[in-house]
Amino acid sequence: MDKVREIALKVLYEVDRNKAYSNIALDEALKKARKEKQELSSKDIGFISEIVYGTISWRLTIDEVIKKYSKVRMKKISPWILNILRVGIYQILFLDKVPKSAVVNEGVNLSKRYGHKASSNFVNAILRKVEKQDFEEFLKIENDIERISKTTSMPIWIIEELQKENDLTKVEGICHASNLKPEFCIRINSLKTNKETLKKELEKENIKAMETELEDFLILKGAKNIERRKNFQQGMFTVQDQTAGLIPIVLNPKPGESVLDACSSPGGKTTYMAELMNNKGQIMAWDLHEHRVRLVENTAQRLGINIIQTETKDATQYEEKYKEKFDKILLDVPCLGIGVLKRKPDIKWQRKKEDIEEITRVQMEILQNCSNYLKVGGEIVYSTCSILREENEEIIQKFLENNGDFEIQKTNYIKKGFYEKFVEKDKYVKVYQNEKTDGFFICKLRKIQRKT
């Protein structure tokens, strides 16, 4: 039996039945395979990742194909058999280099192990009927919302939310971009090396490093098992998308300043701020859960950073001792994550429209509470990796209505280039996901003397 497809199947089962995060479930599965001394090549690991993320991302479309051919209702199909079908249909519809015969045979073999003879006959019958044209049929759907949903595997509620502030063509583009493969991006640790030195080291390892819009970042091609490489373990770089890197750049912390990162885990933005500060000053890094705080500590230690002080803390709860303590505050608040679906496709199936009310309540509480910790003349960056107006512009508008001692800072600190075109009326940066970047929102606020 094909061990590669079986590992992918087990990950999808964990995500589907136990609501595990796909990236964590995949990492755990690969660790287990190594412990069991299963020999997996870089190509094998890449194929497992392709199946896992691709199947999750295209689940809605795939399930529509299953409904077309199955006489058994979806809810009646065993979770193992359902995910075997999903894996098979994903390969048939979206992977051109995989022979259909191999897909069908492996699907049948897996169904014999995780089902019974009737299950294998069921899987065999459905997979043999699936053709590329099944996907093309969805393009003919007349109802635009339904067509976009089935051709981009996007829940209807997300499409309807996006349509509140975007025309249908733009919404469809956003949904298509949510299925693109994300670029693999790293941030150079300026405390330990420089771009040219690191590029040469990577190129010696047959990894192609390409420039990005941001100075401290590189896009890598051909990078496998990056976290097991010596230069990673020595802290020469960390894995971080340039989109995330723009947020600390906008805050612009200076050496010697006192900075708060109130939602810091896993520590990418926190450690980048420390690098921008040349490891001089103080950064308080909070997170709600102790195990996530440890992620920040581990990242800082690997990168050789010692100005970060961590604390397990709820950023919605006020503490008098922090009143007007910080020069700058970063609030990369919890959000629905609609801007990073290409990296975290599970979000599409885990989130619901009803979640908007709760998440925006938390976002407003964090912003309102932490604003008390900023010195007069200090600056806050509020950011999300979401693109819904309720989580972004409306939060800022409500906050300013209730806090006369804050004003929006112009975004003229963004250098001319790719990101400049996304600046909205000098007020904030809002990017919808596209072929180059994730979707995100950034707004910078300054605390001024209270208006009387």
For each residue, the residues with C-beta under 8 A, 3 or more apart:
1: 6 106 109 110 113
2: 5 6 106 109 110
3: 6 7 33 38 40
4: 7 8 40 44 47 48 51
5: 2 8 9 51 87 106 110
6: 1 2 3 9 10 110 113
7: 3 4 10 11 29 30 33 48
8: 4 5 11 12 47 48 51 52 55 87
9: 5 6 12 13 80 83 84 87 110 114
10: 6 7 13 14 29
11: 7 8 14 15 22 25 26 29 48 52
12: 8 9 15 16 52 55 56 83 86 87
13: 9 10 16 17 18 79 80 83
14: 10 11 17 18 20 25 29
15: 11 12 18 19 20 21 22 25 52 56 346
16: 12 13 79 82 83
17: 13 14 79
18: 13 14 15
19: 15 350
20: 14 15 24 25
21: 15 24 25 344 346
22: 11 15 25 26 52 53 56 344 345 346
23: 26 27 344
24: 20 21 27 28
25: 11 14 15 20 21 22 28 29
26: 11 22 23 29 30 48 49 52
27: 23 24 30 31
28: 24 25 31 32
29: 7 10 11 14 25 26 32 33 48
30: 7 26 27 33 34 40 45 48
31: 27 28 34 35
32: 28 29 35 36
33: 3 7 29 30 36 38 40
34: 30 31 37 38 40
35: 31 32
36: 32 33
37: 34
38: 3 33 34
39:
40: 3 4 30 33 34 44 45 48
41: 44 45
42: 45 46 224 225
43: 46 47
44: 4 40 41 47 48
45: 30 40 41 42 48 49 224 225
46: 42 43 49 50 224
47: 4 8 43 44 50 51
48: 4 7 8 11 26 29 30 40 44 45 51 52
49: 26 45 46 52 53
50: 46 47 53 54 95
51: 4 5 8 47 48 54 55 87 90 91
52: 8 11 12 15 22 26 48 49 55 56
53: 22 49 50 56 57 345
54: 50 51 57 58 90 94 95
55: 8 12 51 52 58 59 62 83 86 87 90
56: 12 15 22 52 53 59 345 346 349
57: 53 54 153 178 179 341 342 345 348
58: 54 55 61 62 90 93 94 153 179
59: 55 56 62 63 86 153 345 348 349
60: 63 64 149 150 153 154 155 348
61: 58 64 65 93 135 138 150 151 152 153
62: 55 58 59 65 66 85 86 89 90 93 153
63: 59 60 66 67 74 86
64: 60 61 67 68 138 150
65: 61 62 68 69 89 93 130 134 135
66: 62 63 69 70 74 77 82 85 86 89 126
67: 63 64 70 74
68: 64 65 134
69: 65 66 125 126 129 130
70: 66 67 73 74 77 122 126
71:
72: 76 77 122
73: 70 76 77
74: 63 66 67 70 77 82
75:
76: 72 73
77: 66 70 72 73 74 81 82 85
78: 81 82 114 115 119
79: 13 16 17 82 83
80: 9 13 83 84 111 114 115
81: 77 78 84 85 111 114 115 119 122 123
82: 16 66 74 77 78 79 85 86
83: 9 12 13 16 55 79 80 86 87
84: 9 80 81 87 88 107 110 111 114 115 123
85: 62 66 77 81 82 88 89 107 123 126 127
86: 12 55 59 62 63 66 82 83 89 90
87: 5 8 9 12 51 55 83 84 90 91 107 110
88: 84 85 91 92 103 104 106 107 123 127 130
89: 62 65 66 85 86 92 93 127 130
90: 51 54 55 58 62 86 87 93 94 95
91: 51 87 88 94 95 98 103
92: 88 89 95 98 100 103 127 130 131 132
93: 58 61 62 65 89 90 130 132 134 135
94: 54 58 90 91
95: 50 54 90 91 92 98
96:
97:
98: 91 92 95 102 103
99: 102 103
100: 92 103 104 127
101: 104 105
102: 98 99 105 106
103: 88 91 92 98 99 100 106 107 127
104: 88 100 101 107 108 124 127 128
105: 101 102 108 109
106: 1 2 5 88 102 103 109 110
107: 84 85 87 88 103 104 110 111 123 124 127
108: 104 105 111 112 120 123 124 127
109: 1 2 105 106 112 113
110: 1 2 5 6 9 84 87 106 107 113 114 123
111: 80 81 84 107 108 114 115 119 120 122 123 124
112: 108 109 115 116 117 119 120
113: 1 6 109 110
114: 9 78 80 81 84 110 111 119
115: 78 80 81 84 111 112 118 119 120 123
116: 112 119 120
117: 112 120 121
118: 115 121 122
119: 78 81 111 112 114 115 116 122 123
120: 108 111 112 115 116 117 123 124
121: 117 118 124 125
122: 70 72 81 111 118 119 125 126
123: 81 84 85 88 107 108 110 111 115 119 120 126 127
124: 104 107 108 111 120 121 127 128
125: 69 121 122 128 129
126: 66 69 70 85 122 123 129 130
127: 85 88 89 92 100 103 104 107 108 123 124 130
128: 104 124 125
129: 69 125 126
130: 65 69 88 89 92 93 126 127 134
131: 92 134
132: 92 93 135 136
133: 136 137
134: 65 68 93 130 131 137
135: 61 65 93 132 138 139 151
136: 132 133 139 140
137: 133 134 140
138: 61 64 135 141 147 150 151
139: 135 136 147 151
140: 136 137
141: 138 146 147 150 151
142: 147
143: 146 147
144: 147 148 168
145: 148 149 156 159 160 163
146: 141 143 149 150 156
147: 138 139 141 142 143 144 150 151
148: 144 145 151 152 154 159 168 171 172 175
149: 60 145 146 152 153 154 155 156 159
150: 60 61 64 138 141 146 147 153
151: 61 135 138 139 141 147 148
152: 61 148 149 172 175 176 178 179
153: 57 58 59 60 61 62 149 150 179 348
154: 60 148 149 158 159 175 178 348
155: 60 149 158 159 348 349
156: 145 146 149 159 160
157: 160 161 352 353
158: 154 155 161 162 175 338 348
159: 145 148 149 154 155 156 162 163 171 175
160: 145 156 157 163 164
161: 157 158 164 338 353 356 388
162: 158 159 165 166 170 171 174 175 387 388
163: 145 159 160 166 168 171
164: 160 161 389
165: 162 389
166: 162 163 170 171 174 432
167: 170 171
168: 144 148 163 171 172
169: 172 173
170: 162 166 167 173 174 432
171: 148 159 162 163 166 167 168 174 175
172: 148 152 168 169 175 176
173: 169 170 176 177 432 434
174: 162 166 170 171 177 178 387 432 433 439
175: 148 152 154 158 159 162 171 172 178 179
176: 152 172 173 179 180
177: 173 174 180 342 432 433 434 435
178: 57 152 154 174 175 341 342 345 433
179: 57 58 152 153 175 176 341 342
180: 176 177 342 433 435
181: 342
182: 241 342 343 438
183: 219 241 436
184: 219 220 221 223 226 239
185: 212 217 218 219 220 239 240 241 242
186: 217 218 220 226 237 238 239 240
187: 216 217 237 238 239 240 245 268 272
188: 193 194 195 198 216 217 218 236 237
189: 192 193 235 236 237 238 275 303 304
190: 193 194 216 275
191: 275 278 279 303 304 305
192: 189 234 235 236 303 304
193: 188 189 190 197 198 236 237
194: 188 190 197 198
195: 188 198 199 215 216 218
196: 199 200
197: 193 194 200 201
198: 188 193 194 195 201 202 209 218 231 236 237
199: 195 196 202 203 209 218
200: 196 197 203 204
201: 197 198 204 205 231 236
202: 198 199 205 207 208 209 218 220 223 231
203: 199 200 206 207 208 209
204: 200 201
205: 201 202 229
206: 203 222
207: 202 203 220 221 222 223
208: 202 203 220 221 222
209: 198 199 202 203 218 219 220
210: 218 219 220 221
211: 218 219
212: 185 217 218 219 242
213: 217 242 417 418 419 436
214: 217 242 245 246 249
215: 195
216: 187 188 190 195 245 272 275
217: 185 186 187 188 212 213 214 240 242 245
218: 185 186 188 195 198 199 202 209 210 211 212 237
219: 183 184 185 209 210 211 212
220: 184 185 186 202 207 208 209 210 223 226
221: 184 207 208 210
222: 206 207 208
223: 184 202 207 220 226
224: 42 45 46
225: 42 45 228 229
226: 184 186 220 223 229 232 239
227: 232 233 239
228: 225 232 233
229: 205 225 226 232 233
230: 233 234
231: 198 201 202 234 236 237
232: 226 227 228 229 235 236 237 238
233: 227 228 229 230 302
234: 192 230 231
235: 189 192 232 238 302 303 304
236: 188 189 192 193 198 201 231 232
237: 186 187 188 189 193 198 218 231 232
238: 186 187 189 232 235 268 271 299 302 303
239: 184 185 186 187 226 227 268
240: 185 186 187 217 244 245 268 272
241: 182 183 185 244 245 343 437 438
242: 185 212 213 214 217 245 246 437
243: 246 385 431 437 438 440
244: 240 241 247 268 269 385 440
245: 187 214 216 217 240 241 242 248 249 269 272
246: 214 242 243 249 250 414 419 429 440 442
247: 244 250 251 269 330 332 381 383 440 442
248: 245 251 252 253 269 272 273 276 330
249: 214 245 246 252 276 414
250: 246 247 381 383 411 413 414 429 442 444
251: 247 248 259 273 328 330 379 381 444
252: 248 249 276 328 379 413
253: 248 257 259 273 276 277 281 283 327 328
254: 257 277 281 327
255: 277 278 280 281
256: 277 280 281
257: 253 254 277 281 282 327 328
258: 281 282 284 325 326 327 328
259: 251 253 273 277 281 282 283 284 326 327 328 329 330
260: 283 284 286 322 325 326 328 329 330 370 373
261: 264 269 270 273 283 284 285 286 329 330 332
262: 286 315 329 330 331 366 370
263: 286 287 315 331 332 333 334 366
264: 261 267 269 270 285 286 287 293 296 310
265: 287 289 292 293 295 296
266: 292 295 296 299
267: 264 270 271 285 295 296 297 298 299 300 308
268: 187 238 239 240 244 271 272 299
269: 244 245 247 248 261 264 272 273 330 332
270: 261 264 267 273 274 283 285 296 299 300 308 330
271: 238 267 268 274 275 296 299 300 303 305 308
272: 187 216 240 245 248 268 269 275 276
273: 248 251 253 259 261 269 270 276 277 283 330
274: 270 271 277 279 283 300 303 305 307 308
275: 189 190 191 216 271 272 278 279 303 305
276: 248 249 252 253 272 273
277: 253 254 255 256 257 259 273 274 280 281 283 307
278: 191 255 275
279: 191 274 275 304 305 306 307
280: 255 256 277 307
281: 253 254 255 256 257 258 259 277 307
282: 257 258 259 307 309
283: 253 259 260 261 270 273 274 277 307 308 309
284: 258 259 260 261 309 311 326
285: 261 264 267 270 293 296 308 309 310 311
286: 260 261 262 263 264 293 310 311 312 313 315
287: 263 264 265 292 293 296 310 312 313
288: 292 312 313 314 315
289: 265 292 293 312
290: 293 294 312
291: 294 295
292: 265 266 287 288 289 295 296
293: 264 265 285 286 287 289 290 296 297 310 311 312
294: 290 291 297 298
295: 265 266 267 291 292 298 299
296: 264 265 266 267 270 271 285 287 292 293 299 300 308 310
297: 267 293 294 300 301 308 310
298: 267 294 295 301 302
299: 238 266 267 268 270 271 295 296 302 303
300: 267 270 271 274 296 297 303 305 306 308
301: 297 298 304 305
302: 233 235 238 298 299
303: 189 191 192 235 238 271 274 275 299 300
304: 189 191 192 235 279 301
305: 191 271 274 275 279 300 301 308
306: 279 300
307: 274 277 279 280 281 282 283
308: 267 270 271 274 283 285 296 297 300 305
309: 282 283 284 285
310: 264 285 286 287 293 296 297
311: 284 285 286 293
312: 286 287 288 289 290 293
313: 286 287 288 317
314: 288 317
315: 262 263 286 288 331 366 369 370
316: 362 365 366 369
317: 313 314 369
318: 369 372
319: 322
320: 323
321: 325
322: 260 319 325 326 372 373
323: 320 372 373
324: 372 373 374 375 376
325: 258 260 321 322 373 375
326: 258 259 260 284 322 329 373 374 375 378
327: 253 254 257 258 259 375 378 379
328: 251 252 253 257 258 259 260 374 378 379 380 381
329: 259 260 261 262 326 370 371 373 374 378 379 380 381
330: 247 248 251 259 260 261 262 269 270 273 380 381 383
331: 262 263 315 366 367 370 380 381 382 383
332: 247 261 263 269 381 383 384 385
333: 263 362 363 366 367 382 383 384
334: 263 359 362 363 366
335: 338 359 363 384 385 386 391
336: 347 351 355 356 359 386 388 391
337: 340 341 344 347 351 385 386
338: 158 161 335 341 347 351 386 387 388 439
339: 384 385 386 387 431 432 433 438 439 440 441
340: 337 343 344 347 385 433 438 439
341: 57 178 179 337 338 344 345 347 348 433
342: 57 177 178 179 180 181 182 345 433 438
343: 182 241 340 438
344: 21 22 23 337 340 341 347
345: 22 53 56 57 59 178 341 342 348 349
346: 15 21 22 56 349 350
347: 336 337 338 340 341 344 350 351
348: 57 59 60 153 154 155 158 341 345 351
349: 56 59 155 345 346
350: 19 346 347
351: 336 337 338 347 348 355
352: 157 355
353: 157 161 356
354: 357 358
355: 336 351 352 358 359
356: 161 336 353 359 360 388 390 391
357: 354 360 361
358: 354 355 361 362
359: 334 335 336 355 356 362 363 391
360: 356 357 363 364 390 391 394 395
361: 357 358 364 365
362: 316 333 334 358 359 365 366
363: 333 334 335 359 360 366 367 384 391 395
364: 360 361 367 368 395 398 399
365: 316 361 362 368 369
366: 262 263 315 316 331 333 334 362 363 369 370
367: 331 333 363 364 370 371 380 382 395 399
368: 364 365 371 399 402 403
369: 315 316 317 318 365 366 372 373
370: 260 262 315 329 331 366 367 373 374 380
371: 329 367 368 374 380 399 403 406 445 447
372: 318 322 323 324 369
373: 260 322 323 324 325 326 329 369 370
374: 324 326 328 329 370 371 378 379 380 447
375: 324 325 326 327 378 447
376: 324 405 447 448 449
377: 446 447 448
378: 326 327 328 329 374 375 446 447
379: 251 252 327 328 329 374 409 444 445 446 447
380: 328 329 330 331 367 370 371 374 406 444 445 446 447
381: 247 250 251 328 329 330 331 332 442 443 444 445
382: 331 333 367 395 396 442 443 444 445
383: 247 250 330 331 332 333 440 441 442 443
384: 332 333 335 339 363 391 392 440 441
385: 243 244 332 335 337 339 340 438 439 440
386: 335 336 337 338 339 391 392 439 440 441
387: 162 174 338 339 392 430 432 433 439 440 441
388: 161 162 336 338 356 391 392
389: 164 165 392 393 394
390: 356 360 394 395
391: 335 336 356 359 360 363 384 386 388 394 395 441
392: 384 386 387 388 389 395 396 428 430 441 443
393: 389 396 397 428 430 441
394: 360 389 390 391 397 398
395: 360 363 364 367 382 390 391 392 398 399
396: 382 392 393 399 400 408 428 443 445
397: 393 394 400 401
398: 364 394 395 401 402
399: 364 367 368 371 395 396 402 403 406 445
400: 396 397 403 406 407 408 445
401: 397 398
402: 368 398 399
403: 368 371 399 400 406
404: 450 451
405: 376 447 448 449 450 451
406: 371 380 399 400 403 445 446 447 448
407: 400 445 446 448
408: 396 400 427 428 443 444 445 446
409: 379 444 445 446
410: 426 427
411: 250 414 423 426 427 428 429 442 444
412: 426
413: 250 252
414: 246 249 250 411 419 420 423 429
415: 419 420
416: 420
417: 213 420
418: 213 421 436 437
419: 213 246 414 415 422 423 429 431
420: 414 415 416 417 423
421: 418
422: 419 429 430 431
423: 411 414 419 420 426 427 428 429
424: 427 428 429 430
425:
426: 410 411 412 423
427: 408 410 411 423 424 443
428: 392 393 396 408 411 423 424 441 442 443 444
429: 246 250 411 414 419 422 423 424 440 441 442 443
430: 387 392 393 422 424 440 441 442
431: 243 339 419 422 434 437 438 439 440 441
432: 166 170 173 174 177 339 387 439
433: 174 177 178 180 339 340 341 342 387 437 438 439
434: 173 177 431 437
435: 177 180
436: 183 213 418
437: 241 242 243 418 431 433 434 440
438: 182 241 243 339 340 342 343 385 431 433
439: 174 338 339 340 385 386 387 431 432 433
440: 243 244 246 247 339 383 384 385 386 387 429 430 431 437
441: 339 383 384 386 387 391 392 393 428 429 430 431
442: 246 247 250 381 382 383 411 428 429 430
443: 381 382 383 392 396 408 427 428 429
444: 250 251 379 380 381 382 408 409 411 428
445: 371 379 380 381 382 396 399 400 406 407 408 409
446: 377 378 379 380 406 407 408 409
447: 371 374 375 376 377 378 379 380 405 406
448: 376 377 405 406 407 451
449: 376 405
450: 404 405
451: 404 405 448
452:
